[in-house]
Amino acid sequence: MKKLIKLPFVFLTILLLNGCTDKDVYYQRPEWLEPPIYEVLKQKGNFRMYLQCIDTTLYASVLKGAGLYTVFAPNDEAFTAFLSSRGYTSVKNIPFTEIEKIVAYSICYSTTTFDSIGVMGGFKYKTQYYALPYRDPEFNNEWVVDQTMTNNWSTSYNNYKFIPAFTSTFFASFNPPLSATDYNVFFPNVTYTGKNIQGGEIVKSDIRAENGIIHEVSTVNLPLDNLEDILKKPENNLFKSLVDAKDA
């Protein structure tokens, strides 16, 4: 005896099966999508020392995951020069606190392509590095925190450090335009190229990744000192004494 199957049930079954297949395809990773920043750096092959630094921090998971970041990544040549200037024989000799600064200061929020750097008067970009409370000998070694606003400290600012960019676009926005002379006031021994990031330059721009964009840079950059840090340097003792006398 033949068993009857109601057509609506057959159609529903077919639809469900097709729906599962379509859903699986829908959520598959697109073939055209670039890998995350971490994987792109690894594939390039000339960021080995930078990746060694990243691997010792929590930022490894950040650059492997989701998000939108701009990374000013120092290449191996930049790290070789940095190690030599500091007397380190390898990345393993760099103190962890310094590694944290290097990595956090190289990662900026959001994505900024090279042709957007310096547009609308922007010349500094918010990094993931921020100053923590510290003990200050000038205040009986008590814990202090740097001010984020005039005569105040605001939790909304969190002391994030900004990395400066000196591009042809930014310099041309002034009237009259700025020149290499202006850049060399701050970095006297560095050649101005119109694509400078702090004391170095962008070697290769707009390296695409799933979670952002990478700009290969020629130097290992560390957070810049604030004015108070500069005044504390021995060569500025006289001027600092005048500032302290004024505040007394």
C-alpha positions in Angstrom: 0.0 0.0 0.0 1.3 3.4 -0.9 1.6 6.0 1.8 0.4 9.5 0.9 2.6 12.5 1.8 1.0 15.9 2.0 2.6 18.3 -0.4 2.8 21.3 2.1 5.0 19.1 4.3 7.3 18.3 1.4 7.6 21.9 0.4 8.3 22.9 3.9 11.1 20.3 4.2 12.7 21.5 1.0 12.6 25.1 2.1 14.2 24.3 5.5 17.0 22.3 3.8 17.7 25.1 1.3 17.5 27.7 4.1 20.2 25.9 6.1 22.5 25.7 3.1 21.9 29.4 2.3 22.5 30.4 5.9 25.8 28.5 6.0 27.0 30.2 2.9 25.8 33.6 4.1 27.9 33.4 7.3 31.0 32.1 5.6 34.1 34.4 5.6 34.3 36.2 2.3 37.2 35.1 0.2 38.1 38.8 -0.6 38.3 39.8 3.1 41.9 40.5 4.3 43.3 38.8 7.4 43.4 40.6 10.7 46.3 43.1 11.3 48.4 40.6 13.3 48.2 38.0 10.4 49.0 40.7 7.8 52.1 41.8 9.8 53.2 38.1 10.0 52.7 37.5 6.3 54.8 40.5 5.3 57.8 39.0 7.0 59.6 42.3 7.9 57.8 42.9 11.3 59.3 40.0 13.2 60.7 42.1 16.1 57.5 44.2 16.4 55.5 41.0 16.6 57.8 39.7 19.3 56.9 42.8 21.3 53.2 42.4 20.6 53.2 38.8 21.7 54.4 39.8 25.2 51.4 42.1 25.7 47.6 41.9 25.7 47.5 43.7 22.4 48.1 40.5 20.5 44.5 39.5 21.0 43.4 43.0 20.0 45.2 42.9 16.7 43.9 39.4 16.0 40.3 40.2 16.8 37.6 42.6 15.6 37.7 46.4 15.7 39.0 49.3 13.6 42.6 50.4 14.2 45.4 52.3 12.5 48.8 50.8 13.3 52.1 52.7 12.7 54.2 49.5 12.6 58.0 49.8 12.9 59.8 47.4 10.6 62.7 45.2 11.5 65.2 47.8 10.2 63.7 50.3 12.6 64.0 47.9 15.5 67.6 47.1 14.7 68.4 50.8 14.9 66.4 51.1 18.1 68.1 48.2 19.8 71.5 49.5 18.9 70.8 53.0 20.1 69.6 51.6 23.5 72.4 49.1 23.9 70.0 46.1 23.7 71.2 42.9 22.0 67.6 41.7 21.3 64.0 42.4 21.8 64.2 40.2 24.9 66.4 42.8 26.6 63.8 45.5 26.3 62.1 46.1 29.7 58.4 45.1 29.6 57.3 48.6 30.6 59.1 49.9 27.5 57.6 47.2 25.3 54.1 48.2 26.5 54.8 51.8 25.5 56.1 50.9 22.1 53.1 48.7 21.2 50.3 50.8 22.8 51.7 54.0 21.3 51.8 52.4 17.8 48.1 51.6 17.8 45.6 54.3 17.1 41.8 54.3 17.3 39.7 54.1 14.1 41.2 53.8 10.6 43.1 56.6 8.9 44.4 56.2 5.3 47.5 58.1 4.3 45.5 60.6 2.2 43.4 61.4 5.3 46.4 62.1 7.6 46.7 65.9 8.1 43.3 66.7 6.5 41.2 69.4 8.2 44.2 70.5 10.3 44.6 67.2 12.1 48.2 66.3 12.9 48.0 64.1 16.0 46.2 60.8 16.5 45.0 59.2 19.7 46.9 56.1 20.6 46.1 53.3 23.1 48.9 54.4 25.4 48.0 56.5 28.5 49.9 57.8 31.5 49.3 55.9 34.7 49.6 57.4 38.2 53.2 57.5 39.5 55.2 58.5 42.6 56.8 61.9 42.3 59.9 62.8 44.4 58.8 66.4 44.2 55.7 65.6 46.2 57.3 63.4 48.9 57.1 60.4 46.7 53.3 60.4 46.9 51.2 59.1 44.1 50.3 61.7 41.5 48.5 61.8 38.1 49.2 64.2 35.3 46.6 66.8 34.6 44.4 66.3 31.6 42.9 69.7 31.7 43.9 73.1 33.1 44.1 72.8 36.9 42.1 69.6 36.7 42.0 65.9 35.8 39.2 64.4 33.9 38.4 60.7 33.7 37.0 61.2 30.2 40.4 62.0 28.9 42.4 59.2 30.6 45.7 60.8 29.7 45.8 59.1 26.3 49.0 60.1 24.4 48.7 61.3 20.8 51.2 60.5 18.1 52.0 63.5 15.8 52.0 63.3 12.0 53.7 65.9 9.8 52.5 65.5 6.2 52.6 67.7 3.1 48.8 68.0 3.4 49.0 69.3 6.9 51.8 71.7 6.2 50.0 73.0 3.1 47.0 73.9 5.2 48.8 76.9 6.7 49.2 80.3 5.1 52.0 80.6 4.4 52.6 76.9 4.2 55.0 75.3 6.7 58.3 73.8 5.5 61.0 71.4 6.4 62.6 74.1 8.6 59.5 74.1 10.9 59.7 70.3 11.2 63.4 70.4 12.0 62.8 72.7 14.9 61.4 69.6 16.7 63.4 66.9 14.9 66.7 68.6 13.8 68.4 65.4 12.7 65.5 64.0 10.7 64.8 64.6 7.0 61.4 66.0 6.3 59.7 64.0 3.5 56.1 65.1 3.8 55.1 61.8 5.3 56.7 62.0 8.7 55.4 60.3 11.8 57.1 61.8 14.9 60.8 61.3 14.3 60.5 59.0 11.3 58.5 58.5 8.2 55.9 56.2 6.6 57.8 53.8 4.4 54.7 52.0 3.0 51.2 53.2 3.6 47.7 51.8 3.5 48.4 48.1 4.1 44.9 46.8 4.4 43.6 44.4 7.0 40.3 43.0 8.2 40.3 45.1 11.4 42.1 48.2 10.2 45.0 49.6 8.3 48.8 49.5 8.7 51.4 52.1 7.9 54.9 50.8 7.9 57.2 53.3 9.6 61.0 53.7 9.8 61.3 54.3 13.5 60.3 52.8 16.9 58.3 55.6 18.5 57.9 56.1 22.2 55.4 58.5 23.8 56.6 62.1 23.8 57.3 63.7 27.2 54.9 66.4 28.4 56.3 69.8 29.3 56.8 69.0 33.0 58.9 65.9 32.1 61.1 68.1 29.8 61.5 70.7 32.6 62.8 68.0 34.9 65.7 67.2 32.7 69.1 68.3 34.1 69.8 70.7 31.2 66.6 72.6 32.1 67.3 73.0 35.8 67.7 76.8 35.7 64.6 77.4 33.7 62.6 75.1 35.9 63.8 77.0 39.0 62.4 80.2 37.5 59.0 78.4 36.8 58.9 77.0 40.3 59.7 80.5 41.8 56.8 82.0 39.8 54.4 79.4 41.1 55.6 79.8 44.7 
